[in-house]
Amino acid sequence: MDVVDTPTPELQTMSLGLYDLVHFALMAAGFSLLAYFLYSWASREEVGRRYRPAVYAGLCLAAVATVSYLVLFLKWDTGFDLQDGLYRPNAEARFTGSTRYPDWAVTVPLLTVELLAVCSLAGSRARNLRASAMAAAFLMILTGYLGAQVVADGRDRTALVVWGLVSTAFFAYLCVALIGAVRASLPHMGREAAVSLRNATIVLLSSFGVYPLVYAIPVFVDVTPAWSATVQVAYSTADVIAKVGFGLLVHKVAVLRTAEDVRAGVDTHPEPVWVSNVHESDGVLPELDRVSSSAAATLRGGHDHHGHDHHGRDHHHDEPGHDGAHGATRQAPDPG
């Protein structure tokens, strides 16, 4: 057993500048994740039903990550005492590292769900791949946690290497599985959506690569206060890229694929679809004669199935399915 005799990264004495740098990184990451959550919530109806699981996964992981960063910020704020011009760690400081792993154990599997939800896989193939990817993502985090935090408090180089290699094996499987799913999906979507999906995959897997690099620091060098601050800043930056940057790209893919489905007549969407101020598709309502009378009345804006309101007046000229001054939304054509 090769035990490192320097303090863990979380228990390093920090200078004023390094402490403030980490303070800034944690706050900026937390605000970014909160903004992403609010944006995803406000724009969730832009995405068609087929791809809405990607939005739900993004909302869940953004909520979890935002709460996690709130805890991290509070632990960083209370975990150090200012003495003689230096911030010295107390018992709370340990949680500035260990708190991240429960966050990742939830959010990293959700990232795989978010990506696969906009791919073209379906049925049992999609379910099996989603289950295996989520399991691999969780085990990747768990095994890394054992090496970095549990065995000898993360100071045993042998344990760091062994558990790091096990975690890397799960990461390798995850890369193969996700890249395979994306490659199989690209021919089934338009060029713009395909480019965005490819970019989202690159962003996700590239940001994942930051974590093992930071994890390996104690294996090769003694951790110093500067390295400790670098670890916190790198993790925070990678979290924003992996969750916010990736999530925005996935959202774009979902909106583009929604428009593609509407144009192809395989799905409906109640509002016109716009991406970067480009009109991708018109709004299309379901066929009203194939839904219940109450649902039809709701879609018609309170009119009954025959196009009359409760006072018997005819309002056909105002229905969404008819062209007119408000004709941005139309009714899906009868395929028969």
WOHU-V237523 format. One record per pair of residues at least 24 apart in sequence whose ideal C-beta (glycine too) atoms are under 6 Angstrom apart, sorted by the first residue. I is the first residue (numbers start at 1). J is the second residue. Records with the same first field share a line. If there is no record, write none. Layout:
I: J  J
This chain:
1: 156  158
2: 157  158
3: 152  155  156
4: 155
6: 222  223
8: 153  154
9: 223  228  231
10: 93  94  96  97
11: 89  93
12: 225  228
13: 86  88
14: 87  225
18: 225  229
19: 87
21: 229
22: 229  232
25: 233  236
26: 72  73  76
29: 69  236  239  240
30: 69
32: 240  244
33: 62  65  66
34: 66
36: 62  244  247
37: 62  63  66
46: 255
47: 254  255  258
48: 258  267  269
51: 118  254  257
53: 117
54: 114  117  118  250  254
57: 110  113  114
58: 114  247
60: 110
61: 107  110
64: 106  107
65: 103  107  243
68: 103
71: 99
72: 99
98: 149
101: 145
104: 141
105: 138  141
108: 137  141
109: 134  137  138
112: 137
114: 250
116: 181
118: 250  253  254
119: 181  185
120: 185  188
121: 181
129: 181
133: 177
136: 170  173  174
139: 170
140: 167  170  171
143: 167
148: 215
157: 219
160: 219
164: 215
175: 205
189: 257
190: 260
192: 256
193: 253  256  257
196: 249  252  253
197: 253
199: 249
200: 246  249  250
203: 245  246
204: 246
207: 238  241  242
210: 234  238
268: 332
272: 328
283: 328  329
284: 330  332
285: 320  331
287: 332
